[in-house]
Amino acid sequence: MEPDGTVNPDADDLPLRANTNHILVRHYALDLTVLFDSRLMGGHIVLFLEPCSGVRTKADDDIGPGTDEGVKDVEADGSQDGSRFQEVNTMEEGAAGCGRPEAKKEKMYDVKERDASELKAVCEFQTAAVTSNIQSSHLWHTTSGSDFTLILDCCDLDVSKVEEVDVASVSAMLGLLPEAASEQSEIISANQQAAFIQKLFSMPSTQWNQKRQFFALCSRAPGVEDGGSLHFHRDQWSLQVRKTGVTSPEEFPRVIRICYKTRPSGGSVRWTKDQDNRVCVYTAGSPINNRALFPCQEPPVAMSTWQATVRAPSRCVVLMSGEEQAVPTEDGDSHFLIWNYYVTMPMPASTFTLAVGHWHQVTMESLPSLEKDVGDGSYSGKKDKLKVEYGKCTEAELVSALGSSSTEAAKDFPLQTGSCTEKTTSSDSAFCHSSLEDEELSLTNYSGMVDDSISCSHGDYPCRFTERSAWSQRVIPHRVFSPECLLHKAQTGVLTLLPRCLAAAHAVLGVHPFPRLDVLMVPAGFSSLGMASPHMIFLSQSVLYDESPGPGMNSLSLCGSRICHEIAHSWFGLVIGARDWTEEWISEGFATCLEDIIWAKAQQLSLQETTEQFDLKALLRWRRLSDELQNSKEELQILRPNMEKTGQVSDSGSSTVKHALNPEKTFMQVHYLKGYFFLRFLASQVGEQQLIEFFRLFVRKYHGQLVLSQDFLQMFLITFPDMERKSLTLSAIYADWLDRPGIPKWLYERSAVWSQTRLVEEVKAEVVKWILFSQSHQGKGRKRKRIEPKVNYKELMSDQLVMLLELLLEESELSVASLHALQRTYGLQKQDAEVRHRWCELVVKHAYVQAYGDVEHFLVHDQAMGVYLYGELMLQEDPEQQALARHCLSLVQEEMDRSAHKVVEEMIL
């Protein structure tokens, strides 16, 4: 299928078919009902449209041929025989559209009181519509060829009707017209309707509440009575809408309503059960984004605001991207509650997030006190200062602690302004460390950066970067939700760490782009460790500590670093987004880099501690990246796969996302890791503190906008003109880092330095002890007992344990006795998921049958990280291990992420 005549995606490319160069959606108003019995959502969405200037009017030039697979062509008057929508629409009193009866024109188009069975009837479709589809298809192709076509990204949706909304029936809208026009005839022309919709778009951000009310009133207006129905055609990837006789975007209706329902198999949402075995649904961060949740314009350039009304069973909680915490209201006697959310910052439709389930809010009640001690006992410095009980730490105390740093450490750290040399090997390792320990930076009063004359480069919306109060708000309002069975773990982990991480992020990057944050512990089948959206973070249960965490933050390292990673996306990924989705490194590389900086700040590490932690993490990531690049296709290793064509689209605005549908790419981390190392390379050239300061400047300039790699790099090179003398040019950066597969030379050189740091040397010493232990127990039976010499094993941090297990994985043989002792010494089955993953690899490699239960537990409870293990179980060609893989898949296949399930199923079959 071709989005238009110039774009022909490969099988694994995702088509973005929306003609955003012709017409843009400026605002969405969703009205959906969640029906768990049917595993669908039904209702409508209202689109507020604005034509673009200087566009072509011939639709067929931009659409291209559709596909035969999944084609649905329907006359937009809803003529699907047998559908419940059609039954409601043909009531004697006249069609109000989308299954909601309306007796009189002046009434608003709104849901009436009904019970759950009536709501279900409205949203159900029958399947006996094949004949009418064929007839409507003929009508579409023979009568509308020269009309302008609105093209929306859409798949796996059943659309019953598309209609023009009669905004002229909203009496309040008359106030937006010129006074003379409002005093004329009650009949308002299409041009006048377009004029006051345009007036609505142009209302200043200071009037956002009034603007939102206008949007709500218009979205509930009835359909135009005569000629309001629009023709539409749905193929595999798009929904196309026309109005007879309309040949240009300027003439096209400014407000349309699309009535539809989702499908249970739709790829944008997951219908599943949570850890309490209760039904839930959430947007899954699918490669196809939200096009199977609502028809939309998916190209990132189509930035819009939205508001949503969601009806869900009364015992459910509805969480969504939104400026304010929703307070539900009763929906008559239907046993449903109504939840309303809205956003004021224009965002790509792909960032819309929704979760509905029987979740509980996590509270601080009865939270056990935890000492904020850091490390494994070998560190010194700020331990005494950090002994504060979490349960007794107020927000003011927390902020005060984070705002003060060890001045002595900062004074001894020279600010590096040049490139790394052999004499200063720690400077690269201490990436951004000075920014964490330097008193002047830590105590920066960001409110001083704001004045009455500040101006933003983005369009007009209520921007927090211009609010003086926002700059001093280090910890934004936040909530945590989880299933009941995870409440304690989420309390001692996520809720404990969240305010510290938020305050640390503020100390590093400044004002929080969003006014609030909800965190949800998603079901076990979630495909990654976390996902960030406006006002929302999804976290996998794998980040939670399996047992009650011990003193200090070492046991919370995975949870804390992941929280910091997702918080970092508020700046890089959300308030600043990639204009071309193939440049994922702009989001993930920055977030990976910043997670280390923010997490170190949250732990209040000394300079030495931070340096050593960063070095160890860098080496672990280097090993992971090196392994991934050795076992993947070169075309998937490139950070800028479109190269010089990055950001280009067709004349209509359509394009493709290269390799977006490739299942192999889903599990690759090259954009995270290679992007992270690229930023470390830049820090080695200009100095760590300077780079962090530059991050802030970049955010201040580009917040609320979409960027390409070249925007960041050009500003970087202008800010640091000395780079040209080092031959660091735009073309050199593209050639070394962004446009080629493989590993740059600088990274090879730095990995050798990271391999010789203190924490790594400690691990190497422990590896030698375990190898000697294994060799001394090879082939020994159990008949004769003898006293073994006592070996003192050093207590290791979580990241050190990961390194230890990775190095032991390189050994061809390990005795059963050594594996047993290894498990017992470190309590491996009780460590965080990163450690347990390496332990399971070791168990599989050496067929340590006694610990197969640990492997099964991991594959069932840590599905986001388990795909690789299935492959290891099958590759060993051990019948018992292969049976274990099949058994584990049978336990989780109903809840497993679809992409992961497909990959694992191919491995096993």
C-alpha positions in Angstrom: 0.0 0.0 0.0 1.2 3.5 -0.8 0.3 6.5 1.2 0.7 8.5 -1.9 2.4 8.3 -5.3 5.9 9.1 -3.9 6.0 6.9 -0.8 6.3 3.2 -1.0 7.1 1.7 2.4 8.9 -1.6 2.9 7.1 -4.3 4.7 8.5 -3.2 8.0 7.9 0.5 7.5 5.0 2.2 9.2 3.0 4.5 6.8 1.9 7.9 8.1 -0.8 8.7 5.6 -2.4 11.9 7.0 -2.2 14.8 4.5 -0.9 17.3 7.1 0.3 19.7 4.4 -3.3 20.2 3.3 -5.2 20.4 6.5 -4.4 20.0 10.2 -6.4 18.8 13.3 -6.0 21.5 15.9 -8.1 19.9 18.6 -9.6 16.5 19.4 -12.7 16.0 21.6 -13.2 12.3 22.5 -16.2 10.8 24.0 -15.8 7.1 24.7 -17.4 4.3 26.7 -15.3 1.5 28.0 -17.0 -1.9 27.8 -14.9 -4.7 29.3 -17.4 -7.5 28.5 -17.0 -6.7 24.8 -13.3 -5.6 25.1 -14.0 -2.5 23.1 -14.5 1.3 23.4 -17.3 2.9 21.5 -18.4 6.5 21.0 -17.2 9.4 18.8 -14.4 11.8 18.3 -14.9 15.4 17.1 -12.1 17.0 15.0 -11.5 20.7 14.8 -9.7 21.4 11.5 -7.7 24.2 10.0 -6.7 24.2 6.3 -3.1 24.9 5.4 -2.3 27.6 2.9 -1.1 26.9 -0.7 -2.3 23.3 -0.9 -3.3 21.2 -3.8 -6.9 20.3 -4.2 -6.8 17.0 -6.1 -7.2 14.2 -3.6 -6.4 11.2 -5.8 -2.9 12.5 -6.3 -2.2 12.1 -2.6 -4.0 9.0 -1.6 -2.6 6.4 -3.9 -4.0 2.9 -4.1 -5.3 1.2 -1.0 -5.0 -2.5 -0.1 -7.5 -5.2 -0.6 -6.9 -6.5 2.9 -9.3 -5.1 5.5 -10.9 -2.5 3.1 -14.1 -1.0 4.4 -15.8 1.5 2.1 -19.0 3.0 3.6 -21.3 5.9 2.7 -20.9 8.2 5.6 -24.5 8.2 6.5 -23.9 5.1 8.5 -25.5 2.6 6.1 -24.1 -0.5 7.6 -27.0 -2.9 7.7 -27.5 -4.5 11.1 -25.4 -2.1 13.1 -26.8 -0.7 16.4 -25.7 2.7 15.3 -27.9 2.5 12.3 -30.9 1.4 14.4 -30.5 4.4 16.6 -29.9 6.8 13.8 -33.1 6.0 12.0 -35.4 6.8 14.9 -38.5 8.7 13.9 -37.4 11.9 15.6 -34.4 12.2 13.3 -30.8 11.3 13.3 -28.6 13.1 15.8 -25.7 11.0 14.7 -23.4 8.4 16.3 -26.2 6.5 18.1 -27.5 9.3 20.3 -31.2 10.2 19.8 -32.1 13.8 19.5 -35.6 15.2 19.2 -34.8 18.8 18.6 -32.1 20.7 16.9 -31.3 23.1 19.7 -30.4 20.3 22.1 -26.8 19.5 22.7 -25.4 16.2 21.3 -24.8 14.5 24.7 -25.2 11.1 26.3 -28.4 10.6 28.1 -28.9 8.6 31.2 -28.8 4.9 30.3 -27.8 1.6 32.0 -24.8 -0.4 31.0 -26.8 -2.6 28.6 -28.0 0.4 26.6 -24.4 1.7 26.4 -23.3 -1.7 25.1 -26.1 -1.7 22.5 -25.0 1.7 21.2 -21.5 0.5 20.7 -22.1 -3.0 19.3 -21.9 -3.7 15.6 -23.2 -6.6 13.7 -21.2 -8.2 10.9 -23.8 -8.5 8.2 -22.7 -5.4 6.3 -20.7 -6.9 3.5 -23.3 -6.1 0.8 -23.8 -2.5 1.7 -20.0 -2.0 2.0 -19.7 -3.1 -1.6 -22.4 -0.7 -2.8 -21.0 2.2 -0.8 -17.6 1.5 -2.2 -19.0 1.9 -5.7 -20.6 5.2 -4.7 -17.4 6.4 -3.2 -15.3 5.7 -6.3 -17.7 6.9 -8.9 -19.0 10.2 -7.5 -16.2 11.7 -5.4 -13.0 11.5 -7.5 -12.5 15.2 -7.8 -13.4 16.2 -4.2 -10.9 17.1 -1.6 -10.1 14.3 0.8 -9.2 14.5 4.4 -6.9 11.6 5.2 -6.5 10.4 8.7 -4.3 7.6 10.1 -6.5 4.8 11.2 -6.5 1.0 11.5 -8.5 -1.7 13.4 -11.5 0.7 13.9 -15.1 0.2 12.8 -16.5 3.5 11.7 -20.2 3.8 11.4 -20.7 7.5 10.5 -18.9 10.7 9.7 -20.8 14.0 9.8 -20.3 17.7 9.7 -21.1 19.3 13.1 -23.5 22.2 13.2 -21.5 24.6 15.3 -23.9 27.4 14.4 -26.4 25.8 16.7 -24.2 26.7 19.7 -25.6 30.1 20.7 -22.5 31.0 22.7 -20.4 30.8 19.6 -22.2 33.9 18.2 -20.0 36.0 20.5 -17.0 35.0 18.4 -18.5 36.6 15.3 -18.3 40.3 14.4 -21.2 42.2 15.9 -22.8 42.9 12.6 -22.8 39.3 11.5 -24.3 38.1 14.8 -27.3 40.5 14.3 -28.1 39.1 10.9 -30.1 36.1 9.9 -30.2 33.1 12.2 -28.8 31.1 9.2 -25.0 31.4 9.5 -23.0 30.6 6.3 -20.3 28.1 6.1 -17.8 30.9 5.7 -19.0 32.5 9.0 -18.8 29.1 10.8 -15.2 28.8 9.5 -14.5 32.3 10.7 -15.6 31.7 14.3 -13.8 28.3 14.4 -10.7 30.2 13.3 -11.4 32.8 16.0 -11.6 30.0 18.5 -8.2 28.7 17.4 -6.7 32.2 17.8 -8.0 32.8 21.3 -5.0 33.7 23.6 -3.7 31.2 26.1 -4.9 33.5 28.9 -8.4 32.5 27.9 -7.8 28.8 27.7 -10.6 27.9 30.1 -13.1 29.7 28.0 -11.6 28.2 24.9 -12.0 24.7 26.3 -15.6 25.4 27.1 -16.2 26.5 23.6 -14.6 23.2 22.3 -16.9 21.2 24.6 -20.0 23.0 23.5 -19.1 22.6 19.8 -18.3 18.9 20.3 -21.8 18.3 21.6 -23.6 20.2 18.9 -25.8 18.1 16.5 -24.9 17.2 13.0 -25.8 19.5 10.1 -29.4 18.4 9.1 -29.2 18.7 5.3 -26.1 17.4 3.6 -24.2 16.9 6.9 -23.3 13.3 6.2 -19.9 12.9 4.7 -18.6 10.1 2.5 -15.8 8.0 3.9 -13.6 5.1 3.0 -11.4 3.1 5.3 -8.5 0.9 4.2 -5.8 -0.9 6.2 -4.0 2.2 7.3 -6.3 5.2 6.8 -9.7 6.8 7.0 -10.5 9.1 4.1 -13.4 11.6 4.3 -15.0 13.7 1.5 -17.9 16.1 1.2 -19.6 16.1 -2.2 -18.7 19.2 -4.2 -16.0 20.4 -1.9 -12.7 20.6 -3.9 -10.3 22.4 -1.5 -9.3 22.2 2.2 -10.6 25.8 2.6 -14.2 24.6 1.7 -14.0 21.5 3.8 -16.0 21.4 7.1 -14.1 22.8 10.0 -15.7 20.5 12.6 -16.5 16.9 11.9 -17.7 14.0 14.1 -16.6 10.4 13.6 -18.6 7.7 15.2 -16.7 4.4 15.7 -15.7 1.6 17.9 -12.4 0.0 18.6 -11.7 -3.7 18.0 -10.6 -6.2 20.7 -7.6 -7.0 18.6 -6.7 -3.4 17.9 -3.0 -2.8 18.4 -3.1 0.5 20.2 -4.6 -0.7 23.4 -4.2 -3.8 25.5 -7.2 -5.6 27.0 -5.8 -7.8 29.8 -5.9 -8.5 33.5 -3.8 -6.9 36.2 -1.8 -8.6 38.9 -5.0 -8.9 41.0 -6.6 -10.8 38.1 -9.0 -7.9 37.4 -9.8 -6.6 33.9 -8.0 -3.5 32.7 -7.1 -1.7 29.4 -4.3 0.7 28.6 -2.6 2.3 25.7 0.4 0.0 25.1 2.9 2.2 23.4 2.4 0.2 20.2 4.5 0.8 17.0 1.2 1.8 15.4 0.7 4.4 18.2 -2.9 5.5 18.7 -4.4 5.0 15.3 -6.3 1.9 16.5 -7.8 4.0 19.4 -9.1 7.0 17.4 -8.7 8.3 13.9 -6.0 10.9 14.0 -3.1 12.6 12.2 0.0 10.7 13.4 2.8 12.7 11.8 4.5 14.5 14.7 4.1 17.8 13.0 0.3 17.5 13.6 0.5 18.9 17.1 -2.9 19.4 18.7 -4.6 19.8 22.0 -7.4 17.4 23.2 -10.0 16.8 25.7 -11.7 13.5 26.5 -14.8 12.2 28.3 -14.5 8.6 29.2 -17.3 6.5 30.8 -16.1 3.4 32.7 -17.6 1.0 35.2 -18.0 2.8 38.6 -15.4 0.7 40.4 -12.7 1.6 37.8 -10.1 4.3 37.9 -9.5 6.2 34.6 -6.0 7.7 34.2 -5.1 9.9 31.3 -2.9 12.6 30.0 -4.4 15.8 31.5 -3.6 19.0 33.2 -5.7 18.3 36.2 -6.7 15.3 38.3 -10.1 14.3 37.2 -13.0 14.0 39.6 -15.5 11.5 38.3 -19.2 12.1 38.2 -22.1 9.6 38.0 -23.6 8.9 34.7 -27.2 8.6 35.7 -28.2 5.2 36.8 -25.9 3.4 34.4 -23.4 2.2 37.1 -20.8 4.1 35.1 -18.7 7.1 36.1 -17.7 9.9 33.8 -14.1 11.1 33.8 -13.0 14.3 32.0 -9.4 15.3 31.1 -7.8 17.9 28.9 -4.4 19.2 27.8 -3.4 22.7 26.9 0.0 22.1 25.3 -0.2 21.0 21.6 1.2 17.5 21.4 1.5 14.8 18.7 -1.5 12.4 18.9 0.9 9.6 19.6 1.4 11.0 23.1 -2.2 10.5 24.1 -2.3 8.0 27.0 -5.2 6.2 28.6 -5.5 3.5 31.3 -8.7 2.1 32.9 -8.6 -0.5 35.6 -9.3 -1.4 39.2 -6.3 0.2 40.6 -5.6 1.6 44.1 -3.8 4.8 44.9 -0.6 4.1 46.9 -0.2 6.2 50.1 2.5 6.8 52.6 0.6 5.2 55.5 2.7 2.8 57.5 5.7 3.3 55.3 8.7 1.7 57.0 11.6 4.0 57.5 14.6 3.6 55.2 18.0 5.0 55.7 19.2 6.9 52.8 22.7 5.3 53.0 24.4 4.8 49.7 26.7 2.1 48.5 28.0 -1.2 49.9 29.8 0.0 53.0 33.1 0.8 51.3 32.1 4.4 50.6 32.7 7.3 52.9 31.9 11.0 52.9 28.2 12.0 53.1 26.7 8.9 54.8 26.1 10.6 58.1 24.3 13.4 56.5 22.1 11.1 54.5 20.6 9.2 57.5 17.1 10.5 57.2 14.0 8.4 57.5 11.9 8.5 54.3 8.7 8.2 56.3 9.6 11.3 58.3 11.1 13.4 55.5 8.9 16.3 54.6 8.9 17.8 51.1 10.6 20.9 52.4 13.3 18.8 54.0 13.7 16.7 50.9 14.1 19.8 48.7 16.5 21.4 51.1 18.7 18.3 51.2 18.8 18.1 47.4 19.6 21.7 47.1 22.7 21.6 49.2 25.8 19.9 48.0 29.2 19.0 49.3 31.1 22.2 48.6 34.5 20.6 49.5 34.2 18.1 46.8 33.3 20.8 44.2 36.3 22.9 45.2 38.7 20.1 44.4 37.2 19.4 41.0 38.7 21.5 38.2 36.2 22.4 35.5 37.2 20.8 32.3 36.8 22.9 29.2 38.9 21.0 26.7 39.0 17.5 25.3 39.9 14.4 27.4 43.5 13.5 27.7 45.3 10.6 29.3 46.1 12.8 32.3 42.4 13.5 33.0 40.8 10.1 32.3 38.3 10.7 35.1 36.9 13.8 33.4 34.9 11.8 30.9 34.0 9.2 33.5 32.7 12.1 35.7 30.3 13.1 33.0 28.3 16.0 34.4 29.6 15.3 37.9 30.6 18.8 38.5 27.1 19.9 37.8 25.9 17.6 40.5 28.4 18.8 43.1 29.1 22.4 42.2 27.4 24.6 44.8 26.7 27.4 42.4 24.9 25.2 40.0 23.0 23.2 42.7 21.8 26.4 44.3 20.8 28.1 41.1 17.6 30.2 41.6 15.9 29.5 38.3 13.2 32.0 39.0 15.7 34.7 38.3 15.9 33.5 34.7 12.3 34.5 34.2 11.1 38.0 33.6 8.1 39.8 32.2 9.7 40.0 28.8 10.5 36.3 28.3 9.1 35.0 25.0 8.8 31.4 23.8 9.5 30.2 20.3 6.5 27.9 20.2 2.8 28.7 19.5 0.7 30.3 22.1 -0.3 28.0 25.0 -0.2 28.2 28.8 3.5 27.5 29.1 5.1 26.7 32.5 8.4 28.1 31.3 7.0 31.6 31.5 5.4 31.0 35.0 7.6 32.3 37.8 6.0 30.0 40.3 6.7 27.0 38.1 10.5 27.6 38.2 10.5 27.3 42.0 8.3 24.2 42.1 10.9 21.4 42.5 8.4 18.6 43.3 5.2 18.7 41.2 2.0 17.1 42.5 2.2 13.3 42.0 0.3 10.1 42.6 1.1 6.4 42.3 -1.4 3.7 41.4 -1.0 0.0 41.4 -2.9 -3.3 41.8 -3.7 -4.2 45.5 -1.1 -7.0 45.6 1.7 -4.5 44.7 0.8 -1.7 47.0 3.5 -2.3 49.6 6.3 -2.7 46.9 5.1 0.4 45.1 5.0 2.2 48.4 8.5 1.3 49.5 9.9 1.8 46.0 8.1 4.1 43.7 6.3 6.4 46.1 9.4 6.7 48.3 11.7 7.7 45.4 9.4 9.7 43.2 9.6 13.1 45.1 13.4 12.8 45.4 13.7 12.0 41.6 11.4 14.9 40.7 13.4 17.3 42.9 16.7 16.0 41.4 15.4 16.5 37.9 14.4 20.0 38.7 17.9 20.7 40.1 19.5 19.4 36.8 17.1 20.7 34.1 14.9 23.4 35.7 11.2 23.9 35.5 9.0 20.8 35.1 7.2 21.0 31.7 4.0 19.5 33.1 2.1 20.5 36.2 1.4 17.0 37.7 2.3 13.4 37.3 0.6 10.0 37.8 2.6 6.8 37.9 0.9 3.5 37.2 2.2 0.0 37.8 1.0 -1.7 34.6 0.2 -5.4 34.1 3.0 -8.0 33.9 2.6 -8.2 30.1 3.8 -4.7 29.5 6.6 -4.8 26.9 9.2 -2.5 28.5 10.4 -1.3 31.9 8.7 2.1 31.5 6.9 4.5 29.2 6.5 8.3 29.6 3.6 10.4 28.4 2.3 13.8 29.3 1.4 13.8 33.0 1.7 10.0 33.0 4.4 7.3 33.5 3.8 3.6 33.1 6.2 1.4 35.1 6.7 -2.4 34.9 6.6 -4.4 38.0 10.1 -5.6 37.1 11.5 -2.3 38.6 10.1 -3.2 42.0 12.4 -4.9 44.5 11.4 -8.5 45.0 11.8 -8.3 48.7 11.7 -5.5 51.2 14.6 -3.2 50.3 17.5 -3.0 52.7 19.1 0.2 54.0 20.4 2.7 51.5 19.4 3.1 47.9 21.5 0.3 46.3 18.5 -2.1 46.5 16.4 0.5 44.8 18.8 1.3 42.0 16.8 -0.2 39.1 13.6 1.4 40.3 15.2 4.8 40.9 17.2 4.9 37.7 14.1 3.9 35.7 12.0 6.6 37.3 14.6 9.1 36.5 14.8 7.9 32.9 11.0 8.4 32.4 11.0 11.8 34.2 13.8 12.9 31.9 11.4 12.3 28.9 9.3 15.2 30.1 12.1 17.4 28.7 13.5 15.2 25.9 10.8 13.2 24.2 7.7 15.2 25.2 8.1 19.0 25.6 10.8 18.6 22.9 10.1 15.9 20.4 11.6 14.4 17.3 10.2 15.8 14.1 11.2 12.6 12.4 10.3 9.5 14.4 13.3 7.6 13.0 15.6 9.8 15.2 14.7 8.0 18.4 18.0 8.9 19.9 16.8 12.5 20.4 14.5 11.1 23.0 16.1 7.9 24.3 19.7 8.8 24.1 19.1 12.0 26.1 16.9 10.2 28.7 19.5 7.4 29.2 22.2 10.1 29.7 20.1 12.1 32.0 18.8 9.2 34.1 22.4 8.7 35.4 22.8 12.4 36.2 19.4 12.7 37.9 19.7 9.5 39.8 23.1 10.4 41.2 21.6 13.7 42.2 18.7 12.0 44.0 21.2 9.8 45.9 23.3 12.7 46.8 26.5 10.9 45.9 29.8 12.4 46.4 32.0 13.3 43.4 34.0 10.1 43.7 30.9 7.9 44.2 29.2 9.5 41.1 32.4 9.1 39.0 32.7 5.4 39.9 29.0 4.7 39.4 29.0 6.4 36.0 32.1 4.4 34.9 30.5 1.1 35.9 27.2 1.9 34.1 29.1 3.0 31.0 31.0 -0.3 30.8 27.8 -2.3 31.3 26.2 -0.4 28.5 29.2 -0.7 26.3 29.1 -4.5 26.7 25.4 -4.5 25.9 25.8 -2.3 22.8 28.8 -4.2 21.5 26.9 -7.5 21.8 23.8 -6.0 20.1 25.7 -4.6 17.2 27.4 -8.0 16.7 24.0 -9.7 16.4 21.9 -7.3 14.5 21.5 -6.1 10.9 23.5 -3.0 10.1 20.5 -1.2 8.8 19.0 -1.2 12.3 22.2 0.2 13.9 21.9 3.7 12.3 20.7 6.5 14.5 19.6 8.6 11.5 18.4 6.0 8.9 16.9 8.6 6.5 20.2 10.5 6.5 20.0 13.6 4.4 16.3 12.9 3.8 15.5 13.1 7.5 12.4 15.1 8.1 11.3 15.1 4.5 7.7 14.2 3.6 5.6 14.0 0.4 3.7 16.9 -1.0 0.6 15.9 1.0 2.6 15.5 4.2 2.5 11.7 4.3 5.7 9.7 5.0 6.9 6.4 6.5 8.7 5.5 9.6 11.5 3.3 8.6 11.7 -0.2 10.2 8.9 0.8 12.7 7.1 -2.5 12.3 10.2 -4.7 12.3 9.7 -6.9 15.4 13.5 -7.2 15.8 13.8 -3.5 16.3 11.3 -3.5 19.1 13.9 -5.3 21.3 16.9 -3.3 20.3 18.5 -0.6 22.4 20.9 1.0 19.9 19.1 4.3 20.0 19.3 4.4 23.8 22.9 3.3 24.0 24.6 4.7 21.0 22.8 8.0 21.6 24.0 8.0 25.2 27.6 7.4 24.2 27.4 10.2 21.7 26.4 12.6 24.4 29.2 11.4 26.6 31.6 12.0 23.6 30.3 15.6 23.4 30.9 16.1 27.1 34.5 14.9 26.7 35.0 17.7 24.1 33.5 20.6 25.9 33.3 19.7 29.6 30.5 18.1 31.6 29.2 21.2 33.3 29.1 23.1 30.0 27.1 20.4 28.3 24.5 20.4 31.1 24.2 24.2 30.8 23.8 23.8 27.1 21.0 21.2 27.7 19.2 23.9 29.6 19.7 26.5 26.9 18.5 24.0 24.3 15.4 23.3 26.4 14.7 26.9 26.9 14.9 27.6 23.1 13.1 24.5 21.7 10.5 23.6 24.4 7.1 23.1 22.8 8.7 22.3 19.5 9.9 19.4 17.3 13.5 19.1 16.4 15.9 17.2 14.1 19.4 16.1 15.0 20.7 19.0 13.0 18.9 21.5 15.2 20.7 20.2 18.3 24.1 19.9 16.6 24.0 23.2 14.8 23.2 25.0 18.1 25.9 23.0 19.8 28.5 24.0 17.3 27.5 27.6 17.4 27.6 27.6 21.2 31.0 25.9 21.2 32.9 27.4 18.2 36.2 25.9 19.3 34.9 22.5 18.1 35.8 23.4 14.6 39.5 23.5 15.5 39.1 19.9 16.7 37.6 18.9 13.3 34.3 18.3 15.0 31.9 19.5 12.3 28.4 18.6 11.4 29.5 16.3 8.6 32.1 14.6 10.8 29.5 13.9 13.5 27.0 12.5 11.0 29.7 10.2 9.6 31.1 9.0 12.9 27.9 8.7 15.0 24.6 9.1 13.3 24.7 7.9 9.7 26.8 4.7 10.0 26.4 1.4 11.7 29.0 0.0 14.1 31.0 1.6 16.9 33.0 4.8 16.6 36.7 4.7 17.4 36.3 7.0 20.4 34.0 4.5 22.1 36.5 1.6 21.7 39.2 3.8 23.4 37.0 4.9 26.3 35.8 1.3 27.0 39.3 0.3 27.8 39.5 3.1 30.4 36.2 2.1 32.0 37.4 -1.5 32.3 40.2 -0.4 34.7 38.2 1.5 37.2 38.1 0.6 40.9 34.6 -0.9 41.0 35.3 -3.0 38.0 38.6 -4.2 39.5 36.8 -5.2 42.6 34.4 -7.3 40.5 37.3 -8.9 38.6 38.9 -9.9 41.9 35.6 -11.6 42.9 35.4 -13.4 39.6 38.8 -15.0 40.2 37.7 -16.2 43.6 34.6 -17.9 42.0 36.6 -19.5 39.2 39.0 -21.0 41.7 36.1 -22.1 43.8 34.5 -23.8 40.8 37.8 -25.5 39.7 38.3 -26.9 43.2 34.8 -28.4 43.1 34.8 -29.8 39.6 33.7 -33.5 39.6 33.6 -33.8 43.3 30.9 -36.1 44.7 29.0 -35.7 47.9 30.1 -38.9 49.7 33.1 -37.4 51.4 32.7 -34.2 53.3 35.7 -32.1 54.0 36.1 -28.7 55.6 36.6 -26.1 52.9 38.8 -23.1 53.5 36.7 -20.0 54.2 36.6 -17.5 51.4 35.6 -13.9 52.1 33.5 -12.6 49.3 33.1 -8.8 49.0 29.6 -7.3 49.3 28.8 -5.9 45.9 26.4 -3.2 44.6 23.6 -4.2 42.1 25.5 -3.0 39.1 28.6 -4.8 40.3 26.6 -8.0 40.7 25.4 -7.6 37.1 29.1 -7.3 36.0 30.1 -10.3 38.1 27.5 -12.5 36.5 28.3 -11.2 33.0 32.0 -12.1 33.5 31.1 -15.5 34.9 28.9 -16.1 31.8 32.1 -16.0 29.8 33.4 -19.1 31.6 32.8 -22.3 29.7 32.3 -24.4 32.9 31.1 -23.7 36.4 30.6 -26.4 38.9 27.2 -27.1 40.5 28.7 -26.4 43.9 29.9 -22.9 42.7 26.5 -22.1 41.3 24.8 -23.1 44.5 27.2 -21.1 46.6 26.9 -18.1 44.2 23.1 -18.1 44.6 23.3 -18.4 48.4 26.1 -15.9 48.9 24.3 -13.0 47.1 20.7 -14.1 47.5 20.4 -13.8 43.7 16.7 -14.8 43.5 15.9 -11.8 45.7 18.0 -9.2 43.8 16.6 -6.7 41.3 15.5 -7.8 37.8 18.7 -6.9 36.1 20.7 -9.1 38.4 18.1 -11.9 38.3 18.2 -11.8 34.4 21.9 -12.5 34.4 21.5 -15.2 37.0 18.9 -16.9 34.9 21.3 -16.7 31.9 23.9 -18.5 34.0 21.4 -21.1 35.1 20.4 -21.8 31.5 24.0 -21.9 30.2 25.1 -24.4 32.8 21.8 -26.4 33.0 21.6 -25.8 36.8 18.4 -27.7 37.2 18.0 -26.7 40.9 17.4 -23.1 39.9 15.0 -23.7 37.0 12.3 -22.3 39.3 14.1 -19.0 39.2 14.0 -19.0 35.4 10.2 -19.8 35.4 9.5 -17.0 38.0 11.5 -14.5 35.8 9.7 -15.4 32.6 6.3 -15.1 34.2 6.8 -12.0 36.3 9.4 -10.1 34.3 8.0 -10.4 30.8 9.5 -7.1 29.7 13.0 -8.6 30.0 12.4 -12.2 29.3 12.3 -12.5 25.5 16.1 -13.2 25.2 15.9 -16.0 27.8 13.4 -17.9 25.7 15.9 -17.9 22.9 18.7 -19.2 25.2 16.4 -22.0 26.5 15.7 -23.1 22.9 19.3 -22.7 21.6 20.7 -25.1 24.2 18.8 -28.0 22.5 18.2 -29.4 26.0 14.7 -31.1 26.0 14.1 -30.2 29.6 15.0 -26.5 28.9 12.9 -26.4 25.8 10.0 -27.9 27.7 10.5 -25.2 30.3 10.3 -22.5 27.6 7.0 -23.9 26.2 5.5 -24.3 29.7 6.3 -20.6 30.6 4.9 -19.4 27.3 1.7 -21.3 28.0 1.4 -19.6 31.4 1.7 -16.1 30.1 0.5 -16.2 26.4 -2.9 -14.6 27.2 -1.3 -11.5 28.9 1.9 -11.3 27.0 2.7 -8.3 24.7 1.8 -9.2 21.1 5.1 -8.3 19.6 7.0 -10.3 22.2 4.6 -13.2 21.9 5.1 -13.3 18.2 8.9 -13.3 18.5 8.9 -16.0 21.3 6.4 -18.2 19.4 8.7 -18.1 16.4 11.6 -19.2 18.6 9.7 -22.1 20.1 8.0 -23.3 17.0 
